[in-house]
Amino acid sequence: STGNHTSSPYENASSNNDHECLDCTSENQLLFALRTSAWHHKPLRLTNLKILNLYNNNLTTDACRWLSEGLLSNTTITTLNLYNNNISSEGCIYISKALKRNKTLTTLHLGYNDLTSEGCKWISMALGSNSTLTALYLNSNRISSEGCKSLSDGLKHN
């Protein structure tokens, strides 16, 4: 058939298990992939993927929820880059749920997200349950001393 069909990262990753790094800097493609996985009640499964770059996507709370659902069962992603996505405190709730259960993620980039003390509280709670995360990047956020204390407490148990 002919037409203007643009493949999504979801379709590409589902059909090709050889991806080790997926750069998804197009908000439309990312949201399509996340929504497609949610509509089909299937978490976004990216077999063999080690690095997932989702920077500059302006992730909504729903997108964070869908991403979290995919990370809950993922056993290959070691690096997740969420730089500059305007992730809200509510979005941090979903990211923290994934961090609590994911056992392969070692590096998480959350810089330039305007994270507040509330978001840090959720991330901190996840750090207390996660023993695999070894690098957490939080540069250029709005983290107060209260948020820093929460993160410090979480890191003590990581």
C-alpha positions as CSV (number, residue, x, y, z in Angstrom):
1,S,0.0,0.0,0.0
2,T,1.1,3.5,-0.6
3,G,0.7,6.5,1.7
4,N,2.5,8.8,4.1
5,H,3.0,6.3,6.9
6,T,5.8,7.4,9.3
7,S,7.1,4.5,11.4
8,S,7.1,5.1,15.1
9,P,9.9,4.2,17.5
10,Y,7.5,1.7,19.0
11,E,7.0,-0.1,15.6
12,N,10.8,0.1,14.9
13,A,11.7,-1.2,18.3
14,S,9.1,-3.9,18.3
15,S,10.1,-5.3,14.9
16,N,13.9,-5.0,15.4
17,N,15.3,-6.3,18.6
18,D,18.9,-5.2,17.7
19,H,18.5,-1.6,19.0
20,E,20.9,-0.7,21.8
21,C,20.2,3.0,21.8
22,L,17.0,4.8,20.8
23,D,17.1,8.5,20.4
24,C,13.6,9.9,20.4
25,T,13.6,13.6,20.3
26,S,10.4,14.0,18.4
27,E,7.6,14.6,20.8
28,N,5.0,13.4,18.3
29,Q,6.8,10.1,17.7
30,L,7.4,9.5,21.4
31,L,3.8,10.2,22.4
32,F,2.5,8.0,19.5
33,A,4.7,5.1,20.8
34,L,3.6,5.6,24.4
35,R,-0.1,6.0,23.5
36,T,0.0,3.0,21.2
37,S,1.4,0.8,23.9
38,A,-1.2,2.1,26.4
39,W,-4.1,1.6,23.9
40,H,-3.1,-2.0,23.3
41,H,-2.6,-2.5,27.1
42,K,0.9,-3.5,26.4
43,P,3.9,-1.8,28.1
44,L,6.4,-0.3,25.7
45,R,8.8,-3.3,25.4
46,L,12.1,-2.5,23.8
47,T,14.1,-5.7,23.8
48,N,17.9,-5.3,23.9
49,L,17.6,-1.5,24.3
50,K,20.3,-0.2,26.7
51,I,20.0,3.5,26.2
52,L,16.7,5.4,25.9
53,N,17.1,9.1,25.1
54,L,13.9,11.0,25.5
55,Y,15.2,14.5,26.0
56,N,13.3,17.6,24.9
57,N,9.9,15.9,24.6
58,N,7.9,18.0,27.1
59,L,6.6,14.8,28.7
60,T,3.1,15.0,30.1
61,T,2.0,13.2,33.3
62,D,0.3,10.5,31.1
63,A,3.5,10.0,29.1
64,C,5.4,9.5,32.4
65,R,2.9,7.0,33.5
66,W,3.1,5.1,30.2
67,L,6.9,5.2,30.3
68,S,6.9,4.0,33.9
69,E,4.7,1.0,32.9
70,G,7.2,0.0,30.3
71,L,10.1,0.4,32.7
72,L,8.5,-1.8,35.3
73,S,9.1,-4.9,33.2
74,N,12.1,-3.9,31.2
75,T,15.3,-5.8,31.9
76,T,17.7,-4.2,29.5
77,I,17.7,-0.4,29.7
78,T,20.6,0.9,31.8
79,T,20.5,4.6,30.8
80,L,17.4,6.8,30.7
81,N,17.8,10.4,29.5
82,L,14.8,12.6,30.5
83,Y,16.6,16.0,30.2
84,N,14.5,19.0,29.6
85,N,11.0,17.5,29.7
86,N,9.2,19.8,32.2
87,I,8.4,16.7,34.3
88,S,6.0,17.7,37.0
89,S,5.9,16.4,40.6
90,E,3.0,14.1,39.4
91,G,5.3,12.8,36.7
92,C,7.9,12.1,39.3
93,I,5.4,9.8,41.1
94,Y,5.3,7.5,38.1
95,I,9.1,7.7,37.5
96,S,9.6,6.7,41.2
97,K,7.3,3.7,40.8
98,A,9.4,2.5,38.0
99,L,12.6,3.1,39.9
100,K,11.4,1.1,42.9
101,R,11.0,-2.1,40.7
102,N,13.4,-1.7,37.8
103,K,16.6,-3.6,38.5
104,T,18.7,-2.6,35.4
105,L,18.6,1.2,35.3
106,T,22.0,2.5,36.4
107,T,21.9,6.1,35.0
108,L,19.0,8.5,35.1
109,H,19.2,12.0,33.7
110,L,16.6,14.4,35.1
111,G,18.3,17.7,34.5
112,Y,16.5,20.8,33.3
113,N,13.0,19.6,34.4
114,D,12.1,22.3,37.0
115,L,11.9,19.6,39.7
116,T,10.7,20.9,43.0
117,S,11.0,19.6,46.5
118,E,7.8,17.6,45.9
119,G,9.3,15.8,42.9
120,C,12.5,15.2,44.9
121,K,10.5,13.6,47.7
122,W,9.1,11.0,45.3
123,I,12.5,10.3,43.7
124,S,14.0,10.0,47.2
125,M,11.4,7.4,48.2
126,A,12.3,5.3,45.1
127,L,16.1,5.6,45.9
128,G,15.5,3.9,49.2
129,S,14.2,0.8,47.4
130,N,16.5,0.9,44.4
131,S,20.0,-0.6,44.6
132,T,21.1,-0.4,40.9
133,L,21.0,3.3,40.2
134,T,24.5,4.6,40.4
135,A,24.2,8.0,38.6
136,L,21.5,10.5,39.0
137,Y,21.8,13.8,37.2
138,L,19.7,16.7,38.6
139,N,21.4,19.8,37.3
140,S,19.5,23.0,36.6
141,N,16.3,22.2,38.5
142,R,14.5,24.2,41.2
143,I,15.5,22.0,44.1
144,S,15.3,23.7,47.5
145,S,17.3,22.7,50.6
146,E,14.3,20.6,51.6
147,G,14.5,18.7,48.3
148,C,18.2,18.2,48.7
149,K,17.7,16.8,52.2
150,S,15.1,14.4,50.8
151,L,17.4,13.2,48.1
152,S,20.3,12.9,50.6
153,D,18.1,10.7,52.8
154,G,17.1,8.5,49.9
155,L,20.7,8.1,48.7
156,K,21.8,6.9,52.2
157,H,19.7,3.8,51.5
158,N,20.5,3.3,47.8
